[in-house]
Amino acid sequence: MVNAYQTWVLQHTPEQINQANAARAQLVRIAKSEKGPHIPRALLQKIKDDRQVKKPRTAYNIFFTERARSGDFKGIHAREYAKLIGGEWHSLSEAEKKVRDPRWQMQ
């Protein structure tokens, strides 16, 4: 059973939802300014639409996920192993980073 929100979203094209989300992002910037008007919270939240195209994962995101799932960091707090993985990423050469970059794999 589809709820009312999903029905409402499906009444609009993905492009309309994208435009509405861009407008809402602009409202957030206005609301955060010093003299910005009060804007109801419901208007500031992005509209969730599964039809929207997802952004591709970055090379760093792929590297981080692989390293975190490798099991090398069991028993270490997430904040600590995130720092360790970030350090590993920064120590890689540009060539090693490109190997993990999905944009380079398609060529």
Phi and psi restraints in degrees (value plus and minus 20) as a CYANA .aco file:
   2 VAL   PHI    -112.2   -72.2
   2 VAL   PSI     111.2   151.2
   3 ASN   PHI    -101.5   -61.5
   3 ASN   PSI     153.7   193.7
   4 ALA   PHI     -83.3   -43.3
   4 ALA   PSI     -57.1   -17.1
   5 TYR   PHI     -83.7   -43.7
   5 TYR   PSI     -67.9   -27.9
   6 GLN   PHI     -83.5   -43.5
   6 GLN   PSI     -58.4   -18.4
   7 THR   PHI     -82.1   -42.1
   7 THR   PSI     -63.7   -23.7
   8 TRP   PHI     -83.4   -43.4
   8 TRP   PSI     -63.3   -23.3
   9 VAL   PHI     -81.6   -41.6
   9 VAL   PSI     -63.5   -23.5
  10 LEU   PHI     -89.2   -49.2
  10 LEU   PSI     -33.6     6.4
  11 GLN   PHI     -97.0   -57.0
  11 GLN   PSI     -29.8    10.2
  12 HIS   PHI    -135.7   -95.7
  12 HIS   PSI     132.8   172.8
  13 THR   PHI     -96.2   -56.2
  13 THR   PSI     137.8   177.8
  14 PRO   PHI     -77.3   -37.3
  14 PRO   PSI     -54.9   -14.9
  15 GLU   PHI     -85.2   -45.2
  15 GLU   PSI     -59.5   -19.5
  16 GLN   PHI     -84.9   -44.9
  16 GLN   PSI     -60.0   -20.0
  17 ILE   PHI     -84.8   -44.8
  17 ILE   PSI     -61.1   -21.1
  18 ASN   PHI     -82.2   -42.2
  18 ASN   PSI     -63.3   -23.3
  19 GLN   PHI     -84.5   -44.5
  19 GLN   PSI     -61.6   -21.6
  20 ALA   PHI     -83.9   -43.9
  20 ALA   PSI     -59.9   -19.9
  21 ASN   PHI     -87.6   -47.6
  21 ASN   PSI     -55.4   -15.4
  22 ALA   PHI     -85.0   -45.0
  22 ALA   PSI     -60.7   -20.7
  23 ALA   PHI     -85.6   -45.6
  23 ALA   PSI     -59.2   -19.2
  24 ARG   PHI     -85.9   -45.9
  24 ARG   PSI     -57.1   -17.1
  25 ALA   PHI     -83.7   -43.7
  25 ALA   PSI     -57.7   -17.7
  26 GLN   PHI     -87.5   -47.5
  26 GLN   PSI     -57.7   -17.7
  27 LEU   PHI     -81.5   -41.5
  27 LEU   PSI     -57.6   -17.6
  28 VAL   PHI     -82.2   -42.2
  28 VAL   PSI     -64.8   -24.8
  29 ARG   PHI     -82.6   -42.6
  29 ARG   PSI     -60.2   -20.2
  30 ILE   PHI     -86.1   -46.1
  30 ILE   PSI     -63.5   -23.5
  31 ALA   PHI     -85.4   -45.4
  31 ALA   PSI     -50.6   -10.6
  32 LYS   PHI    -101.3   -61.3
  32 LYS   PSI     -33.5     6.5
  33 SER   PHI     -88.4   -48.4
  33 SER   PSI     142.7   182.7
  34 GLU   PHI     -76.1   -36.1
  34 GLU   PSI     -66.7   -26.7
  35 LYS   PHI    -127.1   -87.1
  35 LYS   PSI       3.6    43.6
  36 GLY   PHI     -87.1   -47.1
  36 GLY   PSI     127.2   167.2
  37 PRO   PHI     -92.6   -52.6
  37 PRO   PSI     140.7   180.7
  38 HIS   PHI     -95.1   -55.1
  38 HIS   PSI     105.9   145.9
  39 ILE   PHI    -139.3   -99.3
  39 ILE   PSI     109.5   149.5
  40 PRO   PHI     -75.1   -35.1
  40 PRO   PSI     120.0   160.0
  41 ARG   PHI     -76.4   -36.4
  41 ARG   PSI     -55.4   -15.4
  42 ALA   PHI     -81.6   -41.6
  42 ALA   PSI     -49.8    -9.8
  43 LEU   PHI    -101.0   -61.0
  43 LEU   PSI     -33.2     6.8
  44 LEU   PHI    -113.1   -73.1
  44 LEU   PSI     -36.5     3.5
  45 GLN   PHI    -101.6   -61.6
  45 GLN   PSI     121.4   161.4
  46 LYS   PHI     -88.5   -48.5
  46 LYS   PSI     128.0   168.0
  47 ILE   PHI    -101.1   -61.1
  47 ILE   PSI     106.4   146.4
  48 LYS   PHI    -106.6   -66.6
  48 LYS   PSI     104.0   144.0
  49 ASP   PHI    -161.6  -121.6
  49 ASP   PSI      94.7   134.7
  50 ASP   PHI     -88.6   -48.6
  50 ASP   PSI     -33.0     7.0
  51 ARG   PHI    -100.8   -60.8
  51 ARG   PSI     -32.4     7.6
  52 GLN   PHI     -87.5   -47.5
  52 GLN   PSI     123.7   163.7
  53 VAL   PHI     -91.2   -51.2
  53 VAL   PSI     112.3   152.3
  54 LYS   PHI    -103.6   -63.6
  54 LYS   PSI     125.2   165.2
  55 LYS   PHI     -91.3   -51.3
  55 LYS   PSI     124.9   164.9
  56 PRO   PHI     -89.9   -49.9
  56 PRO   PSI     131.1   171.1
  57 ARG   PHI     -90.9   -50.9
  57 ARG   PSI     124.5   164.5
  58 THR   PHI    -102.5   -62.5
  58 THR   PSI     143.7   183.7
  59 ALA   PHI     -80.4   -40.4
  59 ALA   PSI     -60.2   -20.2
  60 TYR   PHI     -84.3   -44.3
  60 TYR   PSI     -61.6   -21.6
  61 ASN   PHI     -82.1   -42.1
  61 ASN   PSI     -62.4   -22.4
  62 ILE   PHI     -83.8   -43.8
  62 ILE   PSI     -66.0   -26.0
  63 PHE   PHI     -80.3   -40.3
  63 PHE   PSI     -67.4   -27.4
  64 PHE   PHI     -80.5   -40.5
  64 PHE   PSI     -65.7   -25.7
  65 THR   PHI     -82.2   -42.2
  65 THR   PSI     -64.7   -24.7
  66 GLU   PHI     -81.3   -41.3
  66 GLU   PSI     -65.6   -25.6
  67 ARG   PHI     -86.8   -46.8
  67 ARG   PSI     -61.8   -21.8
  68 ALA   PHI     -85.8   -45.8
  68 ALA   PSI     -54.4   -14.4
  69 ARG   PHI    -104.2   -64.2
  69 ARG   PSI     -26.6    13.4
  70 SER   PHI     -88.4   -48.4
  70 SER   PSI     -41.1    -1.1
  71 GLY   PHI      72.1   112.1
  71 GLY   PSI     -20.4    19.6
  72 ASP   PHI     -93.5   -53.5
  72 ASP   PSI     -34.4     5.6
  73 PHE   PHI    -135.4   -95.4
  73 PHE   PSI       4.9    44.9
  74 LYS   PHI     -84.4   -44.4
  74 LYS   PSI     116.0   156.0
  75 GLY   PHI      64.8   104.8
  75 GLY   PSI     -20.3    19.7
  76 ILE   PHI    -125.1   -85.1
  76 ILE   PSI     116.7   156.7
  77 HIS   PHI     -81.0   -41.0
  77 HIS   PSI     125.8   165.8
  78 ALA   PHI     -75.6   -35.6
  78 ALA   PSI     -60.9   -20.9
  79 ARG   PHI     -82.4   -42.4
  79 ARG   PSI     -59.2   -19.2
  80 GLU   PHI     -90.6   -50.6
  80 GLU   PSI     -65.9   -25.9
  81 TYR   PHI     -92.2   -52.2
  81 TYR   PSI     -43.8    -3.8
  82 ALA   PHI     -85.0   -45.0
  82 ALA   PSI     -59.6   -19.6
  83 LYS   PHI     -85.0   -45.0
  83 LYS   PSI     -61.9   -21.9
  84 LEU   PHI     -84.0   -44.0
  84 LEU   PSI     -64.4   -24.4
  85 ILE   PHI     -86.0   -46.0
  85 ILE   PSI     -59.5   -19.5
  86 GLY   PHI     -80.9   -40.9
  86 GLY   PSI     -60.5   -20.5
  87 GLY   PHI     -83.9   -43.9
  87 GLY   PSI     -60.1   -20.1
  88 GLU   PHI     -81.8   -41.8
  88 GLU   PSI     -62.8   -22.8
  89 TRP   PHI     -81.3   -41.3
  89 TRP   PSI     -64.1   -24.1
  90 HIS   PHI     -87.4   -47.4
  90 HIS   PSI     -45.6    -5.6
  91 SER   PHI    -103.4   -63.4
  91 SER   PSI     -31.2     8.8
  92 LEU   PHI     -92.4   -52.4
  92 LEU   PSI     129.5   169.5
  93 SER   PHI     -97.7   -57.7
  93 SER   PSI     145.6   185.6
  94 GLU   PHI     -81.0   -41.0
  94 GLU   PSI     -56.7   -16.7
  95 ALA   PHI     -84.0   -44.0
  95 ALA   PSI     -61.5   -21.5
  96 GLU   PHI     -87.4   -47.4
  96 GLU   PSI     -53.9   -13.9
  97 LYS   PHI     -89.1   -49.1
  97 LYS   PSI     -57.8   -17.8
  98 LYS   PHI     -85.6   -45.6
  98 LYS   PSI     -49.7    -9.7
  99 VAL   PHI     -79.6   -39.6
  99 VAL   PSI     -53.9   -13.9
 100 ARG   PHI    -110.5   -70.5
 100 ARG   PSI     -28.4    11.6
 101 ASP   PHI    -100.4   -60.4
 101 ASP   PSI      97.6   137.6
 102 PRO   PHI     -82.6   -42.6
 102 PRO   PSI     -44.4    -4.4
 103 ARG   PHI     -88.0   -48.0
 103 ARG   PSI     -51.4   -11.4
 104 TRP   PHI    -102.8   -62.8
 104 TRP   PSI     -43.6    -3.6
 105 GLN   PHI     -94.3   -54.3
 105 GLN   PSI     -44.5    -4.5
 106 MET   PHI     -99.1   -59.1
 106 MET   PSI     -36.4     3.6
